[in-house]
Amino acid sequence: MVTSKKDTSSATTSKKTSEQTAFDDIDTLRDYTFLFFVSLRDYSEYMCDVTHMIENAIKRKKLAWDDCVWEHKCLVLTDAADEWYHAKIPFPPPSDSTCICHKDRTMPLYLQRTNITNIITARPWKLADLKISDTLTRTFEISGVLNYKTLSRNMFRVLAEKDYITKTDQKANSIDFFHQINTHNLKHLITIPAMCVQLVHQFYVGRLTTGSLCALYVNMLDMHIARGLQKLQIPVFNTGEKSCGDIPDILRTETAEYVQANLSLVYSASELAFKTLTDTNKQSSLVFRENTIIQYMTKTELDYLLQTGIITKKKSLALCPGKNVPYMFVHKTIQEFLSSLTLYIAMNPTKMDAIMHALQLAYCDGRSILDIGQLFIFTCGTCSPAAERMSKHISDVITNDMECKLQDDSDVFSPCVLSNKAQNIVLNGIMEGAANKHTGVHLNFSHMRNDPELVIEEWLWRPHPEGKVLKTLIDMNISNIVSMLFIFSFDSQFCD
């Protein structure tokens, strides 16, 4: 996409308010003569120079191009750097190659001039190890909704207007909703826009399940499938005969009728979810192409999943969209929940060993092990034997990471922080297992912490059927604890 600055004399900057809800910095945009948008996924393994990508897109549209464009003030927005990777050519490149990249080919080449502003979007993992030496470079991370209550109330208003509900009832509904969110510790989900929409809708139709995170996601899947069936005006998705085997307890509830009637489709989605999530090539773990999808399901099943909204197809904003249209699950946590169902399906020893091997390769060190967290928590609710093996892997990785980093005096606090975050994941797993009435589960963890400066969530100290959560974890691992960091006070729960 390329746009040229036009007369903006009629445009006015909106007045500043105490609660700004939209971008309104028109004056800043007036300074730029040209805006270029580049979809990097369309040039993955094809081009490595952003200026060549822009020139290529314009010429493909049979538009005139002149390099003097770069003498003007330009804004270059490159999207999805995490879905771009360099073509597989040797370094140094052969003489007939147009590539002038250095040995580090993590990112494409950008034109570095004072009159050019480059904006790059990427998922956090892409930038984690990127060395940024330019003092003018700034990085920002989008962490969630600024005000989830405003978003939720706006949704209640839209839903209420459709059903002619009074403002008084709207207010009562929203108060009750926020009370349930706080009571059942769902704040970490409601700050994610996609999940906020799901939670409000579940509450509005009377299907917001409390207590179990897995039950919440079963509800989401069931509602998505029901919507797809309604759109197509069919009673069930015809996916052919496929053996589904035993059904997890979490899918046997009365509120999962559409999931139960379409298990074959759900299991196909689960296999795709797990295979992509554990892909060691991170470029295709969250965003993937159709040729990847049809390895695990038919095109008919893909069409059905698109109708349900469980899988979405991303519209390209590029001037010349590529042929490889990206697909993704509606949210990463949906992908992780579906992946946990795959772990249940693979209950025989041979399949389970292969599944665990894939997990261990994908999450093999201190930098990646925390990414397994949400999948592990879901697995505690769907498949206890797999959760036990996953907890052992998490503990082993933390132990290895601590042994390595303790040798490095410059990184003395990092092992404690990582261990604390991993412990919180395991504690969440205990809570999810208990919420799904799994008993006799033994989760492994060898490094115990209660340092308040390392931020252990307050709710993890609340009572549950097996006693206080951290004490339960210590009791499970009393014979194999490797390290402990505890700060005691007179009213500490451990003093008794």
Residue pairs with C-beta under 8 A, 6 or more apart in sequence:
1 35
1 36
1 37
1 317
1 318
1 319
2 34
2 35
2 36
2 37
2 54
2 58
2 319
3 34
3 35
4 33
4 34
5 30
5 32
5 33
5 34
8 26
8 30
11 26
11 30
12 26
13 24
13 25
13 26
13 27
14 22
14 24
19 147
19 150
21 150
29 75
31 73
32 73
32 74
32 75
32 117
33 72
33 73
33 74
34 69
34 72
34 73
34 74
34 75
35 74
35 75
35 77
36 54
36 74
36 75
36 76
36 77
37 77
37 79
37 317
37 318
37 319
38 50
38 53
38 54
38 57
38 76
38 77
38 78
38 79
38 318
39 79
39 80
39 316
39 317
39 318
39 321
39 322
40 53
40 78
40 79
40 80
40 81
40 83
40 84
40 108
41 79
41 80
41 83
41 84
41 287
41 322
41 324
41 326
42 316
42 318
42 320
42 321
42 322
42 324
43 53
43 84
43 108
43 322
44 83
44 84
44 85
44 283
45 85
45 86
45 87
45 88
46 87
47 53
47 56
47 108
48 86
48 87
48 99
48 101
48 105
48 108
48 109
49 98
49 100
49 108
49 109
50 76
50 78
50 108
50 109
50 110
50 111
50 118
51 70
51 109
51 111
52 98
53 108
54 76
55 65
56 320
57 318
57 319
57 320
58 65
58 319
59 65
60 319
60 320
61 319
61 320
70 111
70 113
70 115
70 116
71 115
72 115
73 115
73 116
74 115
74 116
74 117
75 116
75 117
75 119
76 110
76 111
76 116
76 117
76 118
76 119
77 119
77 121
78 108
78 110
78 118
78 119
78 120
78 121
79 121
79 317
80 121
80 122
80 287
80 326
81 107
81 108
81 120
81 121
81 122
81 126
82 122
82 123
82 125
82 126
82 282
82 283
82 287
83 283
83 284
83 287
83 326
84 107
84 108
84 283
85 105
85 283
86 101
86 105
86 108
87 99
89 97
89 99
91 101
91 103
91 105
93 99
93 100
93 101
100 109
101 109
106 126
106 129
106 130
107 120
107 130
110 118
111 118
123 286
124 141
125 282
125 371
126 282
127 139
128 367
129 367
132 139
143 191
144 191
144 192
144 193
145 151
145 190
145 191
145 192
145 193
145 196
148 190
148 191
148 196
149 174
149 178
151 193
151 196
152 174
152 177
152 178
152 190
152 196
152 200
153 170
153 174
155 196
155 197
155 200
155 201
156 170
156 173
156 174
156 177
156 200
156 204
157 170
159 165
159 200
159 201
159 204
160 166
160 167
160 169
160 170
160 173
165 173
173 203
173 204
176 203
177 199
177 200
177 203
177 208
180 186
180 203
180 208
180 210
181 187
181 190
181 199
183 210
184 210
184 211
185 459
186 199
186 216
189 195
189 196
189 199
189 333
190 196
190 199
192 331
192 333
194 330
194 331
195 331
195 333
198 220
199 208
199 216
201 223
202 208
202 209
202 216
202 219
202 220
202 223
205 223
207 219
207 223
207 255
208 216
208 219
209 215
209 216
209 218
209 219
209 255
211 435
212 250
212 381
212 432
212 435
212 436
213 377
213 378
213 381
213 432
213 435
214 250
214 337
214 340
214 378
214 381
214 382
214 432
214 435
214 436
215 250
215 253
215 435
215 436
217 333
217 334
217 337
217 378
218 250
218 251
218 253
218 255
218 256
218 259
219 255
219 256
220 334
221 256
221 259
221 266
221 310
221 334
221 337
221 338
222 255
222 256
222 257
222 258
222 259
224 308
224 309
224 310
224 330
225 237
225 258
225 259
225 262
225 265
225 266
225 308
225 310
226 258
227 308
227 309
228 237
228 304
228 305
228 307
228 308
228 309
229 235
229 236
229 237
229 258
231 307
232 307
236 261
236 262
237 262
237 264
237 265
237 301
237 304
238 300
239 262
239 264
239 265
239 268
239 298
239 300
239 301
239 304
240 264
240 298
242 264
242 267
242 268
244 263
244 264
244 267
245 345
246 347
247 260
247 263
248 341
248 344
248 382
248 383
249 436
250 256
250 381
250 382
250 436
251 259
251 260
251 263
251 266
251 341
252 260
259 266
265 301
265 304
265 305
266 338
266 341
267 341
267 342
267 345
268 296
268 297
268 301
269 297
269 301
269 305
269 310
269 311
269 338
270 338
270 339
270 341
270 342
270 345
271 296
271 297
271 342
272 292
272 293
272 296
272 297
272 338
273 329
273 334
273 335
273 336
273 338
273 339
273 342
274 338
274 339
274 342
274 343
274 355
274 358
275 295
275 296
276 284
276 285
276 286
276 288
276 292
276 335
277 285
277 286
277 335
277 336
277 339
277 362
277 375
278 285
278 339
278 358
278 359
278 361
278 362
279 285
279 362
280 361
280 362
284 292
285 362
286 328
286 329
286 332
286 335
287 314
287 326
287 327
287 328
288 326
288 327
288 328
289 324
289 325
289 326
289 327
290 302
290 324
290 325
290 327
293 302
293 311
293 327
294 302
297 305
302 311
305 311
306 312
306 313
309 330
310 329
310 330
310 334
311 327
311 328
311 329
311 330
312 327
312 328
312 329
312 330
313 325
313 326
313 327
314 325
314 326
314 327
314 328
316 322
316 325
329 335
329 338
332 374
333 374
336 374
336 375
336 378
337 378
339 375
339 378
340 375
340 378
340 379
340 381
340 382
340 383
341 382
342 355
343 352
343 355
343 379
343 382
343 383
343 386
344 382
344 383
344 386
345 351
346 352
346 354
346 355
346 386
347 383
347 385
352 385
352 386
352 389
355 386
356 386
356 389
356 390
356 393
359 372
359 390
359 393
360 393
362 368
362 372
363 369
363 371
363 372
363 393
363 397
364 397
365 397
365 400
365 401
366 397
366 398
366 400
366 401
366 404
366 405
366 418
369 394
369 397
369 398
369 401
369 418
369 422
370 418
370 421
370 422
370 425
372 390
372 394
372 425
373 425
373 428
375 390
376 387
376 390
376 391
376 394
376 425
376 426
376 429
377 425
377 428
377 429
377 432
378 432
379 386
379 387
379 390
379 429
380 387
380 428
380 429
380 430
380 432
380 433
380 436
380 438
380 441
380 443
381 432
381 433
381 435
381 436
381 438
382 436
384 433
384 438
384 441
387 429
387 433
387 441
387 443
388 441
388 442
388 443
388 444
391 426
391 429
391 443
391 444
391 445
392 444
394 422
394 425
394 426
394 444
394 445
395 422
395 444
395 445
395 446
395 447
398 418
398 419
398 422
398 446
398 447
399 446
399 447
399 482
401 415
401 418
402 415
402 418
402 419
402 447
402 483
405 411
405 412
405 414
405 415
406 412
406 415
416 449
416 451
416 454
416 485
417 454
419 447
419 449
419 483
420 449
420 451
420 454
420 455
420 456
422 445
422 447
423 445
423 447
423 448
423 449
423 456
423 473
424 456
424 457
424 460
426 443
426 445
426 473
427 456
427 460
427 469
427 470
427 473
428 460
429 443
430 441
430 443
430 464
430 466
430 469
430 472
430 473
431 460
431 464
431 469
433 441
433 443
434 464
434 465
434 466
442 476
443 473
443 476
444 476
444 477
444 480
445 473
445 476
445 477
446 477
446 480
446 481
446 482
446 483
447 481
447 482
447 483
447 484
448 470
448 473
448 474
448 477
448 481
448 483
448 484
448 485
448 486
449 456
449 484
449 485
449 486
450 456
450 470
450 485
450 486
450 487
450 494
451 485
451 486
451 487
452 487
456 470
460 469
460 470
461 468
461 469
461 470
461 493
462 468
462 469
464 472
466 472
467 475
468 493
471 493
471 494
474 481
486 494
488 494
488 495
489 495
